Amino acid sequence: MTSLSVEILAADAAEPITSAGNAQLGIAVLAGIAVIVLLITKFKLHAFLALTIGSLALGAFAGAPLADAIKSFTTGLGSTVAGVGVLIALGAILGKLLADSGGADQIVDTILAKASGRAMPWAMVLIASVIGLPLFFEVGIVLLIPVVLMVAKRGNYSLMRIGIPALAGLSVMHGLIPPHPGPLVAIDAVGANLGITLALGLVVAIPTVIIAGPLFSRYAARWVDIQAPEKMIPSRPSEDLDKRPGFGVTVATILLPVVLMLVKALVDIVVDNPDNGLQKVTDVIGSPLIALLAAVIVAMFTMGRAAGFTRERLSSTVDKSLAPIAGILLIVGAGGGFKQTLIDIGVGQMILDFSKDWSVPALLLAWLIAVAIRLATGSATVATISAAGLVAPLAAGMSTGEVSLLVLAIGAGSLFFSHVNDAGFWLVKEYFGMNVGQTIKTWSVMETIISVVGIGFVLLLSLVI
């Protein structure tokens, strides 16, 4: 999928649909982004509609014919959904099976049974990171909040000491690790290798989540010392099940797609011969589509049937998992349309012209652009998609490893300082029973730490890759 996207991007970038100068293009980009920000924040319009209108406005401001702007948007939307839509759907199915079968609860209970006292924040970050791999951020929060509240209550812990590590684990997975939508779209946009990006993402994610989770939670618990609100402790998904899958087989199933993609990346590096039989096999089984499809099929047995699900219950679970992602797919698709419009009007070349005279490294530039859009729109996914479209041309002269680091720089920037225009901000505030000031001192600061530490480790890796 990435090679096709790169060919499309290269072809379209070579023949911009407008002859506007750099000054007009710069104004058009700012105006297009301003339209999106205004529609999302002021008029509370759905991000899909805001991105669609913003893309057409971008083309109009740049002086492109409306027909060409529409074509660019629809082409980008189609190629993005074709590239990542199926992967998002498969990830949603895997996450739903994990939740409904009681597999997530099994992981939680097993780890908590072996952790206590000072080890508890570390146990929470481990739980959130493992469970967060196949789950969307909002789903992960809803799934983990009951656990966080119950652990804090039973162990008489400060809610922030337990909650911040869990939120950090989910947030880092969401911003840096495929198959989450943001990283997938960025990988597709800049033509990065998914396996390499996944491997480097894990290298960046581990120290980042430790610093922003268990370590920062010590200070967050002092700044906001609150107990778990009784009214917010809901029932757990598996309470009505007679049995649930085992710990080992559940973890193995979740990690299966990650392992398959990492094996492909490793063989590509070590063997580096497309005609080699082993590499041909790993290229197939390690492709995101096959890796996630295999995990879903395996999960139907290791999780679904292990929990006593009938064929009808399995079918119902899959069906229910797909409905909630319609909005995500539309936002991601419209973001791809916005990205393609940016490329087609020649913004990529404009950025190349400007940046060659700057002393700002490409990775830092990508991070700063993502930070600016994140602060304006409140959406990590919109920030990732838009920034990826803007900096995609910078990837042309980079090595495979550097392109993957570009994706991670964008992902880190997309998490910077979540505040009142971010749905996640209000979700955390309400579940934890905090006021706005307390949420900023804990959740917002944690997100900023993830972003800054993340780009720091990305820049360190760039010194050796």
HUSULTA-V434977 format. One line per field, one symbol per residue. psi: psi as a letter, one per 30 degrees, with the letter a starting at -180 (. if undefined). burial: + if it has 16 or more other ideal C-beta (glycine too) atoms within 10 Angstrom, else -. Layout:
psi=???
burial=???
//
This chain:
psi=eeeeeeeeeeeeffikglgkleeeeeeeeeeeeeeeeeeeeefhkkeeeeeeeeeeeeeeefgkkeeeeeeeeeeeeeeeeeefeeeeeeeeeeeeeeeffgeeeeeeeeeffgklbffeeeeeeeeeeeefefkleeeeeeefeeeeeeeeeefhlkeefeeeeeeeeeeeeeffjlhkeeeeeeeeefhlkeeeeeeeeeeeeeeefeefceeffeeefeejjllkkefgjlllegfgkflllleeeeeeeefeeeeeeeeeeeeeeeehjffkeeeeefeeffkeeeeeeeeeeeeeefeeefggkleeeeeeeeeffeefgeeeeeeeeeeeeeeeeeeffgeeeeeeeeffflgkleeeeeeeeeeeeeeeffkeeeeeeeeeeegefffeglleeeeeeeeeeeeeeffkikafgkeeeeeeeeefhlleeeeefdeeeeeeeeeeeeeeeeeeefff.
burial=++--++--+--++--+++-+---+++-++--++-+++-++----+-++++++++++++++++-+---++++++-+++-+++-++++++++++++++++++++++++++++++--+----++-+++++++++++++++-+++++++++++++++---+++++++++++++++++++++++++++++++++++++++++++++-+++--++++++++++--++--+-+-++---+--+++--+--++-+-+++-++-+++-++++++-++----------+--++--+++-+++++++-+++-++++++-+----+--++--+---+--+++++++++++++++++++++++++--+------++++++++++++++++++++++++++++++++++--+-++++++++++++++++++++-++-++-+++-++++---++++++++++++++++++-+++-++---
//
